[in-house]
Amino acid sequence: MAGTHAALQQAALAVLSVSVLLLALLLVSRVLAVRFLSEMRTQELAATRALAERTSALSELWLSIQGYDQAVQQFVAQTAADRDADARRRLDQLTLEIVSGFDRYPPSATLRKTPC
């Protein structure tokens, strides 16, 4: 009987050890999952920021192109005698705005996926 009692105690101790080990594994996996989700959130925020910057730059560029289009239409509508240096300077200024808008536009490399 004493041998059976000792065997039961050893079995209970083994079950308790396995349970503690499984609980420790669960806690470690939870910590790792929280850390992974935090990194994913940081990457998501960075991508959102980059998209917002690109959207803003693209909107500014679109407005510059629209202004350029209107100035060209006015320039073309004028007779040859009416085309003066002011109109030409305005077109040159709008051209520079568009070129600088393209230069400020963020490259697409900022949106490349990063490996998880």
BELKAZI-V651055 format. One record per residue. PSI is psi in whole degrees, 0 to 359 (* if undefined). OMEGA is omega in radians with two decimals (* if undefined). NEAR is the number of other C-alpha atoms within 12 Angstrom. Layout:
psi = {PSI | PSI}
omega = {OMEGA | OMEGA}
near = {NEAR | NEAR}
This chain:
psi = {321 | 325 | 323 | 320 | 319 | 321 | 321 | 320 | 319 | 320 | 318 | 321 | 321 | 317 | 318 | 318 | 316 | 320 | 317 | 319 | 315 | 321 | 318 | 319 | 319 | 317 | 317 | 316 | 326 | 315 | 316 | 321 | 318 | 318 | 317 | 316 | 324 | 318 | 320 | 320 | 319 | 317 | 321 | 317 | 320 | 318 | 320 | 317 | 315 | 319 | 322 | 318 | 317 | 321 | 316 | 313 | 320 | 323 | 316 | 319 | 318 | 318 | 321 | 318 | 320 | 316 | 320 | 316 | 316 | 319 | 321 | 318 | 318 | 319 | 316 | 325 | 337 | 151 | 164 | 325 | 331 | 343 | 115 | 181 | 329 | 316 | 319 | 320 | 322 | 317 | 318 | 320 | 315 | 323 | 317 | 322 | 318 | 315 | 316 | 329 | 319 | 322 | 325 | 342 | 126 | 143 | 155 | 348 | 337 | 344 | 5 | 145 | 140 | 139 | 140 | *}
omega = {3.14 | 3.11 | 3.12 | 3.13 | 3.12 | 3.13 | 3.10 | 3.11 | 3.11 | 3.12 | 3.12 | 3.11 | 3.11 | 3.11 | 3.11 | 3.13 | 3.12 | 3.13 | 3.12 | 3.11 | 3.11 | 3.10 | 3.11 | 3.09 | 3.10 | 3.13 | 3.12 | -3.14 | 3.09 | 3.13 | 3.13 | 3.12 | 3.11 | 3.12 | 3.13 | 3.12 | 3.09 | 3.09 | 3.11 | 3.13 | 3.11 | 3.11 | 3.12 | 3.13 | 3.11 | 3.11 | 3.12 | 3.10 | -3.13 | 3.11 | 3.11 | 3.11 | 3.14 | 3.12 | 3.12 | 3.14 | 3.14 | 3.10 | 3.11 | 3.12 | 3.12 | 3.11 | 3.10 | 3.13 | 3.10 | 3.11 | 3.11 | 3.14 | 3.13 | 3.14 | 3.11 | 3.12 | 3.10 | -3.13 | -3.14 | -3.11 | -3.14 | 3.05 | -3.11 | -3.13 | -3.09 | -3.11 | -3.08 | -3.08 | 3.14 | 3.13 | 3.14 | 3.10 | 3.12 | 3.10 | 3.11 | 3.12 | 3.13 | 3.09 | 3.11 | 3.11 | -3.13 | 3.14 | 3.13 | 3.06 | 3.07 | 3.14 | -3.14 | -3.09 | -3.07 | 3.10 | -3.10 | -3.14 | -3.14 | -3.10 | 3.13 | -3.14 | 3.05 | -3.13 | -3.13 | *}
near = {7 | 8 | 9 | 10 | 11 | 12 | 13 | 14 | 14 | 14 | 14 | 14 | 14 | 14 | 14 | 14 | 14 | 14 | 14 | 14 | 14 | 14 | 14 | 14 | 14 | 14 | 14 | 14 | 14 | 14 | 14 | 14 | 14 | 14 | 15 | 15 | 15 | 15 | 17 | 18 | 15 | 16 | 21 | 18 | 15 | 19 | 21 | 16 | 17 | 22 | 22 | 18 | 21 | 25 | 18 | 18 | 24 | 23 | 19 | 23 | 27 | 22 | 18 | 25 | 25 | 18 | 22 | 27 | 19 | 18 | 25 | 22 | 15 | 20 | 24 | 18 | 14 | 15 | 11 | 12 | 10 | 14 | 19 | 16 | 13 | 13 | 23 | 20 | 17 | 22 | 27 | 19 | 19 | 26 | 23 | 18 | 24 | 27 | 19 | 19 | 23 | 21 | 15 | 19 | 25 | 22 | 16 | 14 | 13 | 19 | 20 | 13 | 13 | 14 | 7 | 13}
